[in-house]
Amino acid sequence: MGQRPTLFLTVIVCATCIHIFSATQYAPPYTCTTTTTLCKPGIENEGTNPVANRPSHASRPGKRGPVGPKGDKGDPSKPDPGYNSAITEMQRNMGIMESEMKKMNNTLQKLQQENEEFREMLHNVSQVQVTASTERPTSCKDYFNAHAPRGQSNAEGLAILFPFQEDDDLTTIEVNCILKESRSWMVIQRRINGSLSFNRQWEGYAEGFGNPNGEFWIGLRNLHKLTSSANYRLRIDLENWEGESRYAVYEKFAVKSEKNNFELEVSAYTGNAGDGMATHNGMGFTTSDRDNDETSSNCASSYPGGWWFRSCYGGGANLNGLHPKSEKDFHWLPWMDPETLKFSEMKIEQVN
């Protein structure tokens, strides 16, 4: 009987150990802060330290908690708000630029139209000017522009000019025009063979005489009107009885008014005939009935023919003297002294 209580106690202890072992092996862990707190298996209370409360022996992990709701997925086609704002601003600026470009295009079209209208107007004006210069040429240049074949550099023709029409003066001058090396000259004096007398008085020289196609004097009044309205140069071509030719050019040539006795202005000589006009510069015109030279006699009476005499010969020229070869009055002394000339031609060209 003494052994039964011990055996019974041993059985109880073994059963208790098995129970404890089973509970620890299969039951979920309990985590509590105090002994009085009701604990729930698998949940850690706030403020607890899971590491400290975790059993030291290996244990089975708890069940996974429920999965939380999914977050919103980003849309790659939708940029962030800052990018959208920049795009909007860029589109607005492009719209402004488009509007300005349209305005500029409209303005350009208007300017092009005005330019075409202006060019048309200039064309019409030039046509009117060409027509006017063709119908009423004011110079030999106008005459050759209308009558000389294009590209021709040498020509000659009789022209009726309207040199004073800009002053509403439709007075005409009939002259011989010469196109030489593309330069247009107006003949104002010509001596060929002595067939026309140049022994004229004041009115004859003032008004002019002769035939523009032959021996000719344009007239001092015409020379004054021409040279006072534009700048002219003078060219003088000479020929002797041996057939030799020389020339003289003066870049400045003008004749003053009748009130000033048709005083001569001539300067800036070039050529190969010698300067036969220098001594006559600044002199009034002298005829047998109007003495304006510096001598005690009348040079135009002593040497028949009107000219800008200073001291009759004086080392200069007299292109209006007696023509026959036997006479010594038709001369250009720097070249032919004392021999007389056979031919002379004075012509003027307008200088722009």
C-alpha positions in Angstrom: 0.0 0.0 0.0 2.9 2.3 0.7 4.0 2.3 -3.0 0.6 3.3 -4.5 0.6 7.0 -3.4 4.1 7.4 -4.9 3.0 5.7 -8.1 -0.1 7.9 -8.3 1.9 11.0 -7.8 4.3 10.0 -10.4 1.5 9.5 -12.9 0.0 13.0 -12.1 3.4 14.7 -12.6 4.0 12.9 -15.9 0.5 13.9 -17.2 1.1 17.5 -16.1 4.4 17.6 -18.0 2.8 16.1 -21.1 0.1 18.8 -20.9 2.5 21.6 -20.5 4.7 20.3 -23.3 1.7 20.0 -25.6 0.4 23.5 -24.7 3.8 25.1 -25.4 4.3 23.1 -28.6 1.0 23.7 -30.4 -0.8 26.7 -28.8 -0.2 30.2 -30.2 2.1 32.5 -28.2 0.6 34.8 -25.6 2.0 38.3 -25.2 0.7 40.4 -22.3 1.9 43.4 -20.3 0.5 42.3 -17.0 -0.9 39.2 -15.4 -4.3 40.7 -15.2 -4.6 41.6 -18.9 -6.7 39.3 -21.0 -4.4 38.3 -23.9 -5.4 37.2 -27.3 -3.3 34.8 -29.2 -1.1 36.1 -32.1 -1.7 39.8 -31.3 0.9 42.1 -29.7 -0.4 44.9 -27.5 0.7 48.5 -28.0 3.7 49.4 -26.0 5.1 45.9 -25.8 8.4 44.9 -26.9 7.9 41.9 -29.2 11.5 40.9 -29.0 11.4 40.8 -25.2 8.1 38.9 -25.1 8.9 36.4 -27.7 9.5 32.9 -26.3 13.1 31.9 -26.2 12.4 28.6 -27.6 11.5 28.0 -31.3 7.9 28.6 -32.0 5.5 28.4 -34.9 4.8 31.7 -36.8 1.4 33.2 -36.6 -1.1 33.5 -39.4 -0.5 36.3 -42.0 -2.9 39.2 -41.5 -5.4 40.3 -44.0 -4.0 42.1 -47.2 -4.6 45.8 -47.2 -6.4 47.7 -50.1 -4.3 48.4 -53.3 -3.0 51.9 -53.8 -3.9 53.9 -56.9 -1.7 53.0 -59.8 0.1 55.9 -61.5 -0.9 56.7 -65.1 2.2 57.1 -67.3 0.2 59.1 -69.9 -0.6 61.8 -67.4 2.4 64.1 -66.6 2.6 65.8 -63.4 0.8 69.1 -62.9 3.9 71.3 -63.3 4.6 69.7 -66.8 1.0 70.3 -67.8 1.3 74.0 -66.7 4.4 74.5 -68.8 2.7 72.9 -71.9 -0.3 75.1 -71.4 1.9 78.2 -71.2 3.9 77.2 -74.3 0.7 76.6 -76.3 -0.6 80.1 -75.3 2.6 81.7 -76.4 2.5 79.8 -79.7 -1.0 81.1 -80.2 0.2 84.7 -79.7 3.0 84.1 -82.1 0.7 82.7 -84.7 -1.6 85.7 -84.3 1.4 88.1 -84.7 2.7 86.2 -87.8 -0.7 86.5 -89.4 -0.6 90.3 -88.8 2.9 90.5 -90.2 1.9 88.4 -93.2 -1.1 90.7 -93.9 1.2 93.8 -93.5 3.7 92.2 -95.9 1.0 91.5 -98.5 -0.2 95.1 -98.3 3.4 96.4 -98.7 3.9 94.1 -101.7 0.7 95.4 -103.2 1.7 99.0 -102.6 5.2 98.3 -104.0 3.6 96.9 -107.2 1.3 100.0 -107.5 4.3 102.3 -107.0 6.4 100.4 -109.6 3.4 100.7 -112.0 3.2 104.4 -111.3 6.9 104.9 -111.9 6.6 102.9 -115.2 3.8 105.1 -116.3 5.7 108.3 -115.4 8.8 107.0 -117.2 6.6 106.2 -120.2 5.2 109.7 -120.2 8.7 111.2 -119.9 10.0 109.0 -122.7 7.1 110.0 -124.9 7.6 113.7 -124.1 11.4 113.5 -124.7 10.7 111.6 -128.0 8.1 114.0 -129.2 9.8 117.1 -127.9 13.5 116.3 -127.4 15.3 118.9 -125.2 18.8 117.8 -126.2 20.7 115.8 -128.7 20.8 113.0 -126.2 17.0 112.8 -126.2 17.1 112.9 -130.0 19.5 109.9 -130.3 17.6 108.0 -127.6 14.6 108.1 -129.9 16.2 107.8 -133.3 19.6 106.1 -133.1 19.6 102.3 -133.4 20.3 100.6 -130.1 24.0 100.0 -129.6 25.1 102.5 -132.3 27.9 104.7 -131.0 28.3 107.1 -134.0 25.6 108.9 -135.9 24.6 112.3 -137.2 21.2 113.9 -137.8 19.2 117.1 -138.1 17.0 117.7 -135.0 14.4 120.2 -133.8 14.9 120.6 -130.1 12.8 122.1 -127.4 15.5 123.0 -124.9 13.5 125.5 -122.8 10.2 123.7 -122.4 10.8 123.2 -118.6 10.3 127.0 -118.4 7.1 126.7 -120.4 9.0 128.1 -123.4 8.4 126.1 -126.5 10.9 127.9 -128.6 12.6 125.4 -130.9 16.2 125.2 -132.2 17.1 123.4 -135.3 20.5 122.0 -135.0 22.8 119.2 -136.2 23.3 116.5 -133.6 26.4 114.3 -133.7 26.7 111.1 -131.8 30.4 110.4 -131.4 31.7 107.5 -129.3 28.3 107.3 -127.5 28.5 111.0 -126.6 25.8 113.4 -127.9 27.0 116.8 -129.2 25.1 119.8 -130.5 26.8 121.8 -133.3 26.8 125.5 -132.6 29.2 126.7 -135.3 30.6 125.2 -138.5 32.8 126.5 -141.3 33.3 124.2 -144.3 34.2 126.0 -147.5 33.5 129.7 -147.1 30.2 129.6 -148.9 28.4 131.6 -146.2 29.6 135.1 -145.1 30.3 135.4 -141.3 30.8 139.1 -141.6 27.6 139.9 -139.7 26.5 142.7 -137.3 25.3 142.4 -133.8 21.7 141.3 -134.4 22.8 138.6 -136.9 25.2 137.0 -134.4 22.6 137.4 -131.6 19.9 135.7 -133.6 21.9 133.1 -135.5 22.2 132.3 -139.2 23.1 129.6 -141.8 22.0 126.0 -142.3 22.6 123.4 -139.5 23.6 120.8 -142.2 26.1 123.3 -143.7 27.9 126.4 -142.5 26.1 127.6 -139.4 26.0 129.9 -136.3 23.5 128.9 -133.6 23.0 132.5 -132.2 24.3 134.1 -129.0 20.8 134.3 -127.4 20.4 130.6 -127.8 23.8 129.9 -126.4 23.0 132.0 -123.3 19.7 130.3 -122.7 21.3 126.9 -123.2 24.3 127.4 -121.0 22.5 129.2 -118.2 20.0 126.4 -117.8 22.5 123.5 -117.7 26.3 122.8 -117.6 28.0 122.3 -120.9 31.4 121.4 -122.2 32.8 122.6 -125.5 34.7 120.7 -128.2 36.3 122.3 -131.2 37.4 120.2 -134.2 39.9 121.8 -136.7 41.4 120.9 -140.0 44.0 122.6 -142.1 44.5 122.7 -145.9 46.9 119.7 -145.7 44.1 117.5 -144.3 45.6 117.5 -140.7 43.1 117.5 -137.8 43.4 118.7 -134.2 40.9 119.2 -131.4 40.4 121.2 -128.2 38.0 120.4 -125.4 36.9 122.8 -122.6 35.1 121.3 -119.6 33.5 124.6 -118.7 31.6 126.7 -121.3 29.0 129.3 -120.9 27.8 132.6 -122.4 26.3 135.3 -120.3 23.3 137.4 -121.2 23.0 140.1 -123.9 23.0 142.7 -121.1 26.5 141.5 -120.3 27.5 141.5 -124.0 27.4 137.7 -124.2 30.5 137.5 -122.2 32.4 134.2 -122.6 33.3 131.7 -119.8 35.6 129.0 -121.0 38.2 126.9 -119.1 39.7 123.5 -118.3 41.4 122.8 -121.7 42.5 119.4 -122.9 43.4 118.3 -126.5 46.1 118.5 -129.1 45.4 121.8 -130.8 46.7 124.1 -128.1 44.6 126.4 -125.9 43.4 129.0 -128.4 40.5 130.2 -126.2 42.3 131.2 -123.0 42.9 134.7 -124.1 39.2 135.2 -125.0 37.9 134.1 -121.6 35.9 136.8 -119.8 35.5 138.9 -123.0 32.3 140.3 -124.4 31.3 139.6 -128.0 32.4 142.2 -130.6 30.9 142.9 -134.0 31.5 145.7 -136.5 28.7 147.7 -134.9 29.3 146.7 -131.3 32.9 147.1 -129.9 33.7 145.2 -126.7 37.4 144.4 -127.2 40.3 146.1 -125.3 41.9 147.8 -128.3 41.5 151.4 -129.5 40.1 150.0 -132.8 37.3 147.6 -133.5 38.8 144.1 -134.1 35.7 142.9 -135.9 36.1 145.8 -138.4 39.8 145.2 -138.8 39.4 141.4 -139.1 35.8 140.9 -140.5 33.7 138.6 -138.4 32.2 138.7 -134.9 34.2 137.1 -132.0 35.2 137.4 -128.3 38.2 139.6 -129.2 40.5 140.9 -126.6 43.3 142.4 -128.6 42.4 141.2 -132.1 44.9 138.3 -132.6 46.6 138.2 -129.2 47.8 134.6 -129.7 44.3 133.2 -129.7 41.7 132.3 -132.3 39.2 133.7 -134.7 36.9 131.0 -136.1 34.4 133.4 -137.6 37.0 135.4 -139.8 37.2 135.5 -143.5 37.5 132.0 -144.9 39.3 132.1 -148.3 42.8 130.5 -148.1 44.3 133.8 -149.3 43.0 135.5 -146.1 44.7 135.2 -142.7 41.6 135.9 -140.6 40.3 132.3 -140.1 42.8 130.9 -137.6 43.8 129.1 -134.5 47.2 130.5 -133.7 48.5 128.0 -131.1 48.4 125.4 -133.9 48.5 127.3 -137.3 50.4 130.5 -137.1 50.1 132.3 -139.4 48.4 129.8 -141.7 44.7 129.8 -142.1 42.3 127.0 -141.4 40.1 125.1 -143.8 37.4 123.6 -141.4 36.1 124.3 -137.9 33.3 122.9 -135.9 32.2 124.0 -132.5 29.8 121.7 -130.5 28.6 121.5 -127.0 27.6 118.5 -124.8 25.4 118.8 -121.7 27.2 117.7 -118.5 25.0 116.0 -115.9 
